[in-house]
Amino acid sequence: MKINCNKCKNEVITLKFSEEQKLDLYILMQNDLKLFAEKKIIDEFNVDKNEARIIIQHVNNRNGRCAECGFEKLNGEYTECPNCGAFNFNLNEPVFNMEFCSHLEWSLDFKNIENEKIKYYAKSFWCDGIHHLPEDTKSLLYHNIENNKQIITKAWIGYGGNEIYEMKIKFGKKAIENYKNNKSLIECIPGNNEVPNWIKLFMEDKKIEIQLK
């Protein structure tokens, strides 16, 4: 199936992607590897180089934001921007994303960690970022979340927020259900009075564990 983009006037082939193909494109676009994304499209969908180039021009690198004008309220996949008329694939991205990681970063309260022995030393810790692309990117696929119930990434933590920690984010029942239904994980971040000891810190090993609801 093809659609005419009202902005660039090009004809765009509207490919249907599997969850894994969406994830691969998401990672390539997040890393600004458009040429690799084009090659993936050519190899997997048997389109020519020009067709692949046009397709990738219309794959926005962040769900909800127009690839052409930056309008930030696109709804649904395979949609036209109401601001500029550009066609956007607007593919669903993993709900483990920059927005969730930013909320989790600001939710970490090191005065409420589980380990009593290090509470005094860690109470002035803070987090200066959580990487939204884990080293094992396939861990972002739903069947891996369902089986492993966790994602391992890295975070910048410490007195100055600049020590690299391995961060294990464990998924509770609500988080798994939200992931399955492509709903935000932000509501799965516990309040300190809601789920006690949801943050476990291992200073010597430079590791931290987070338990989502």
Residue pairs with C-beta under 8 A, 6 or more apart in sequence:
1 13
1 14
2 11
2 12
2 13
2 14
3 11
3 12
3 14
3 78
3 87
4 10
4 11
4 12
4 87
5 11
5 12
5 58
5 85
5 86
5 87
6 80
6 85
6 86
6 87
7 68
7 81
7 84
7 85
7 86
7 87
8 57
8 68
8 86
10 54
10 57
11 54
12 54
12 55
12 58
12 87
13 45
13 47
13 51
13 54
13 55
14 78
14 89
15 41
15 45
15 55
17 25
17 91
19 141
19 142
20 141
21 40
21 44
22 91
22 92
22 93
23 94
23 137
23 138
23 140
23 141
24 40
25 37
25 40
25 59
25 91
26 91
26 93
26 94
27 133
27 137
28 34
28 36
28 37
28 40
29 37
29 59
29 60
29 61
30 61
30 133
32 61
34 56
37 56
37 59
38 49
38 52
38 53
38 55
38 56
39 52
41 47
41 51
41 52
41 55
41 56
42 48
42 49
42 52
47 55
55 89
57 67
58 67
58 86
58 87
58 88
58 89
59 67
59 88
59 89
59 91
60 66
60 67
60 74
60 88
60 89
60 90
61 67
62 93
62 98
63 74
63 90
63 91
63 92
63 93
63 97
64 72
64 73
64 74
64 75
64 90
65 71
65 72
65 74
66 72
66 74
66 81
66 83
66 84
66 86
66 88
67 86
67 88
68 81
68 84
68 86
68 88
69 81
69 83
69 84
69 86
71 81
71 82
71 83
71 84
74 81
74 88
74 90
76 90
77 89
77 90
77 91
77 92
78 87
78 88
78 89
78 90
79 87
79 88
79 90
80 86
80 87
80 88
81 87
81 88
92 182
94 140
95 178
95 179
95 182
95 183
95 184
95 185
96 132
96 140
96 151
96 169
96 179
96 185
97 132
98 132
99 184
99 186
100 132
100 184
100 185
100 186
101 129
101 130
101 131
101 132
101 153
102 130
103 186
103 189
104 130
104 169
104 189
104 210
105 127
105 128
105 129
105 130
105 155
106 127
107 189
108 126
108 127
108 157
108 199
108 210
109 192
109 199
110 122
110 123
110 124
110 125
110 126
110 199
110 201
111 119
111 123
112 192
112 196
112 197
112 199
113 119
113 122
113 197
113 199
113 200
113 201
114 197
114 199
114 200
114 201
115 200
115 201
115 202
118 201
118 203
121 203
122 201
122 203
124 159
125 157
125 158
125 159
125 161
125 201
126 157
126 158
126 159
126 161
127 155
127 156
127 157
127 161
128 156
128 157
128 160
128 161
128 162
129 155
129 156
129 161
130 153
130 154
130 155
130 156
130 167
131 153
131 154
131 155
132 153
133 153
134 140
134 151
134 152
134 153
135 152
135 153
135 154
136 152
138 144
139 145
139 148
139 150
139 151
139 152
140 151
142 179
142 180
145 151
145 171
145 176
145 179
146 176
146 180
149 170
149 171
149 176
150 168
150 169
150 170
150 171
151 168
151 169
151 171
152 166
152 167
152 168
152 169
153 167
153 169
154 164
154 165
154 166
154 167
155 164
155 165
155 167
155 208
156 162
156 163
156 164
156 165
157 163
157 165
157 208
163 206
164 206
165 206
165 207
165 208
166 205
166 206
166 207
166 208
167 207
167 208
167 209
167 210
168 207
168 208
168 209
168 210
169 209
169 210
169 212
170 209
170 210
170 211
170 212
171 179
171 188
171 212
172 188
172 211
172 212
172 213
173 213
174 187
174 188
174 212
174 213
175 185
175 188
175 212
175 213
177 183
178 184
178 185
178 187
178 188
179 185
185 212
188 212
188 213
189 212
189 213
190 198
190 211
190 212
190 213
192 198
194 213
195 211
195 213
198 210
198 211
198 212
199 208
199 209
199 210
199 211
200 208
200 209
200 210
200 211
201 207
201 208
202 208
202 209
